[in-house]
Amino acid sequence: MELKIQAIHFDATEKLNAFIAKKAAKLEKTCDNIIKAEFILKVVKPETAKNKETALNVSLPGTDIHAEKVCDTFEEGVDLCVDTLLRQIDKYKERQGK
């Protein structure tokens, strides 16, 4: 699986990148035919709470799935996006008869 992490309006720390890589590995364990996972992290309205926007795009054979969350921390956003995509991957696997 190809993993891409894009940080917009800030520099992602090694700790955050490692956290994301661990969550991506969880996705890959669930579905071994993921082609690519792309995490896009963006700071929006820096003067407000819940200003961390996290988007996760996953490419599977024949389809792409997406989740987007706005939270207080990127870790929370990544967790919520991964949980959402795990449910979508389960539905994808059901449709594929797996």
MITIZA-622790 format. One record per residue (C-alpha): x, y, z; residue number from 1. Coordinates in nm, 2 decimals. Last residue first. Example, Ala and Ser with C-alpha at 12.3 -4.5 7.8 and 13.67 -1.06 7.14 Angstrom:
BEGIN
<seba><xx>1.37</xx><yy>-0.11</yy><zz>0.71</zz><n>2</n></seba>
<seba><xx>1.23</xx><yy>-0.45</yy><zz>0.78</zz><n>1</n></seba>
This chain:
BEGIN
<seba><xx>-1.53</xx><yy>-1.14</yy><zz>0.06</zz><n>98</n></seba>
<seba><xx>-1.83</xx><yy>-1.12</yy><zz>-0.17</zz><n>97</n></seba>
<seba><xx>-1.72</xx><yy>-0.80</yy><zz>-0.34</zz><n>96</n></seba>
<seba><xx>-2.02</xx><yy>-0.61</yy><zz>-0.21</zz><n>95</n></seba>
<seba><xx>-1.95</xx><yy>-0.74</yy><zz>0.14</zz><n>94</n></seba>
<seba><xx>-1.58</xx><yy>-0.63</yy><zz>0.11</zz><n>93</n></seba>
<seba><xx>-1.69</xx><yy>-0.28</yy><zz>0.02</zz><n>92</n></seba>
<seba><xx>-1.93</xx><yy>-0.27</yy><zz>0.31</zz><n>91</n></seba>
<seba><xx>-1.64</xx><yy>-0.37</yy><zz>0.55</zz><n>90</n></seba>
<seba><xx>-1.42</xx><yy>-0.11</yy><zz>0.38</zz><n>89</n></seba>
<seba><xx>-1.69</xx><yy>0.16</yy><zz>0.45</zz><n>88</n></seba>
<seba><xx>-1.69</xx><yy>0.06</yy><zz>0.82</zz><n>87</n></seba>
<seba><xx>-1.31</xx><yy>0.07</yy><zz>0.83</zz><n>86</n></seba>
<seba><xx>-1.33</xx><yy>0.40</yy><zz>0.65</zz><n>85</n></seba>
<seba><xx>-1.53</xx><yy>0.56</yy><zz>0.93</zz><n>84</n></seba>
<seba><xx>-1.29</xx><yy>0.42</yy><zz>1.20</zz><n>83</n></seba>
<seba><xx>-0.99</xx><yy>0.55</yy><zz>1.01</zz><n>82</n></seba>
<seba><xx>-1.15</xx><yy>0.90</yy><zz>0.97</zz><n>81</n></seba>
<seba><xx>-1.23</xx><yy>0.91</yy><zz>1.34</zz><n>80</n></seba>
<seba><xx>-0.89</xx><yy>0.80</yy><zz>1.45</zz><n>79</n></seba>
<seba><xx>-0.72</xx><yy>1.05</yy><zz>1.21</zz><n>78</n></seba>
<seba><xx>-0.94</xx><yy>1.33</yy><zz>1.34</zz><n>77</n></seba>
<seba><xx>-0.86</xx><yy>1.25</yy><zz>1.70</zz><n>76</n></seba>
<seba><xx>-0.49</xx><yy>1.24</yy><zz>1.62</zz><n>75</n></seba>
<seba><xx>-0.51</xx><yy>1.56</yy><zz>1.43</zz><n>74</n></seba>
<seba><xx>-0.64</xx><yy>1.74</yy><zz>1.74</zz><n>73</n></seba>
<seba><xx>-0.94</xx><yy>1.96</yy><zz>1.82</zz><n>72</n></seba>
<seba><xx>-1.15</xx><yy>1.81</yy><zz>1.55</zz><n>71</n></seba>
<seba><xx>-1.28</xx><yy>1.85</yy><zz>1.19</zz><n>70</n></seba>
<seba><xx>-1.34</xx><yy>1.52</yy><zz>1.01</zz><n>69</n></seba>
<seba><xx>-1.33</xx><yy>1.39</yy><zz>0.65</zz><n>68</n></seba>
<seba><xx>-1.37</xx><yy>1.04</yy><zz>0.51</zz><n>67</n></seba>
<seba><xx>-1.33</xx><yy>0.91</yy><zz>0.16</zz><n>66</n></seba>
<seba><xx>-1.36</xx><yy>0.59</yy><zz>-0.04</zz><n>65</n></seba>
<seba><xx>-1.22</xx><yy>0.52</yy><zz>-0.39</zz><n>64</n></seba>
<seba><xx>-1.35</xx><yy>0.24</yy><zz>-0.61</zz><n>63</n></seba>
<seba><xx>-1.27</xx><yy>-0.03</yy><zz>-0.86</zz><n>62</n></seba>
<seba><xx>-0.97</xx><yy>-0.18</yy><zz>-0.69</zz><n>61</n></seba>
<seba><xx>-0.93</xx><yy>0.02</yy><zz>-0.36</zz><n>60</n></seba>
<seba><xx>-0.81</xx><yy>0.37</yy><zz>-0.32</zz><n>59</n></seba>
<seba><xx>-0.83</xx><yy>0.53</yy><zz>0.02</zz><n>58</n></seba>
<seba><xx>-0.88</xx><yy>0.90</yy><zz>0.08</zz><n>57</n></seba>
<seba><xx>-0.85</xx><yy>1.04</yy><zz>0.44</zz><n>56</n></seba>
<seba><xx>-0.92</xx><yy>1.39</yy><zz>0.53</zz><n>55</n></seba>
<seba><xx>-0.83</xx><yy>1.56</yy><zz>0.86</zz><n>54</n></seba>
<seba><xx>-0.92</xx><yy>1.92</yy><zz>0.94</zz><n>53</n></seba>
<seba><xx>-0.78</xx><yy>2.06</yy><zz>1.26</zz><n>52</n></seba>
<seba><xx>-0.95</xx><yy>2.38</yy><zz>1.38</zz><n>51</n></seba>
<seba><xx>-1.17</xx><yy>2.24</yy><zz>1.65</zz><n>50</n></seba>
<seba><xx>-1.12</xx><yy>2.54</yy><zz>1.87</zz><n>49</n></seba>
<seba><xx>-1.07</xx><yy>2.88</yy><zz>1.70</zz><n>48</n></seba>
<seba><xx>-0.78</xx><yy>3.12</yy><zz>1.62</zz><n>47</n></seba>
<seba><xx>-0.62</xx><yy>2.89</yy><zz>1.36</zz><n>46</n></seba>
<seba><xx>-0.93</xx><yy>2.91</yy><zz>1.13</zz><n>45</n></seba>
<seba><xx>-0.83</xx><yy>2.59</yy><zz>0.94</zz><n>44</n></seba>
<seba><xx>-0.52</xx><yy>2.38</yy><zz>1.00</zz><n>43</n></seba>
<seba><xx>-0.50</xx><yy>2.11</yy><zz>0.74</zz><n>42</n></seba>
<seba><xx>-0.41</xx><yy>1.74</yy><zz>0.74</zz><n>41</n></seba>
<seba><xx>-0.45</xx><yy>1.53</yy><zz>0.42</zz><n>40</n></seba>
<seba><xx>-0.40</xx><yy>1.16</yy><zz>0.47</zz><n>39</n></seba>
<seba><xx>-0.37</xx><yy>0.95</yy><zz>0.15</zz><n>38</n></seba>
<seba><xx>-0.41</xx><yy>0.57</yy><zz>0.15</zz><n>37</n></seba>
<seba><xx>-0.32</xx><yy>0.39</yy><zz>-0.17</zz><n>36</n></seba>
<seba><xx>-0.38</xx><yy>0.05</yy><zz>-0.33</zz><n>35</n></seba>
<seba><xx>-0.57</xx><yy>-0.12</yy><zz>-0.06</zz><n>34</n></seba>
<seba><xx>-0.59</xx><yy>-0.49</yy><zz>-0.14</zz><n>33</n></seba>
<seba><xx>-0.49</xx><yy>-0.62</yy><zz>0.20</zz><n>32</n></seba>
<seba><xx>-0.81</xx><yy>-0.50</yy><zz>0.37</zz><n>31</n></seba>
<seba><xx>-0.82</xx><yy>-0.51</yy><zz>0.75</zz><n>30</n></seba>
<seba><xx>-0.45</xx><yy>-0.54</yy><zz>0.80</zz><n>29</n></seba>
<seba><xx>-0.40</xx><yy>-0.25</yy><zz>0.56</zz><n>28</n></seba>
<seba><xx>-0.63</xx><yy>-0.02</yy><zz>0.76</zz><n>27</n></seba>
<seba><xx>-0.45</xx><yy>-0.10</yy><zz>1.08</zz><n>26</n></seba>
<seba><xx>-0.12</xx><yy>-0.03</yy><zz>0.90</zz><n>25</n></seba>
<seba><xx>-0.26</xx><yy>0.31</yy><zz>0.80</zz><n>24</n></seba>
<seba><xx>-0.33</xx><yy>0.38</yy><zz>1.17</zz><n>23</n></seba>
<seba><xx>0.03</xx><yy>0.30</yy><zz>1.26</zz><n>22</n></seba>
<seba><xx>0.16</xx><yy>0.52</yy><zz>0.97</zz><n>21</n></seba>
<seba><xx>-0.06</xx><yy>0.80</yy><zz>1.10</zz><n>20</n></seba>
<seba><xx>0.08</xx><yy>0.78</yy><zz>1.45</zz><n>19</n></seba>
<seba><xx>0.44</xx><yy>0.77</yy><zz>1.31</zz><n>18</n></seba>
<seba><xx>0.36</xx><yy>1.09</yy><zz>1.11</zz><n>17</n></seba>
<seba><xx>0.23</xx><yy>1.26</yy><zz>1.42</zz><n>16</n></seba>
<seba><xx>0.54</xx><yy>1.16</yy><zz>1.62</zz><n>15</n></seba>
<seba><xx>0.77</xx><yy>1.28</yy><zz>1.34</zz><n>14</n></seba>
<seba><xx>0.60</xx><yy>1.61</yy><zz>1.35</zz><n>13</n></seba>
<seba><xx>0.38</xx><yy>1.75</yy><zz>1.08</zz><n>12</n></seba>
<seba><xx>0.48</xx><yy>2.10</yy><zz>0.96</zz><n>11</n></seba>
<seba><xx>0.19</xx><yy>2.35</yy><zz>0.93</zz><n>10</n></seba>
<seba><xx>-0.04</xx><yy>2.53</yy><zz>0.68</zz><n>9</n></seba>
<seba><xx>-0.12</xx><yy>2.21</yy><zz>0.49</zz><n>8</n></seba>
<seba><xx>0.03</xx><yy>1.87</yy><zz>0.59</zz><n>7</n></seba>
<seba><xx>0.02</xx><yy>1.59</yy><zz>0.33</zz><n>6</n></seba>
<seba><xx>0.07</xx><yy>1.23</yy><zz>0.42</zz><n>5</n></seba>
<seba><xx>0.09</xx><yy>0.97</yy><zz>0.15</zz><n>4</n></seba>
<seba><xx>0.10</xx><yy>0.59</yy><zz>0.20</zz><n>3</n></seba>
<seba><xx>0.13</xx><yy>0.34</yy><zz>-0.09</zz><n>2</n></seba>
<seba><xx>0.00</xx><yy>0.00</yy><zz>0.00</zz><n>1</n></seba>
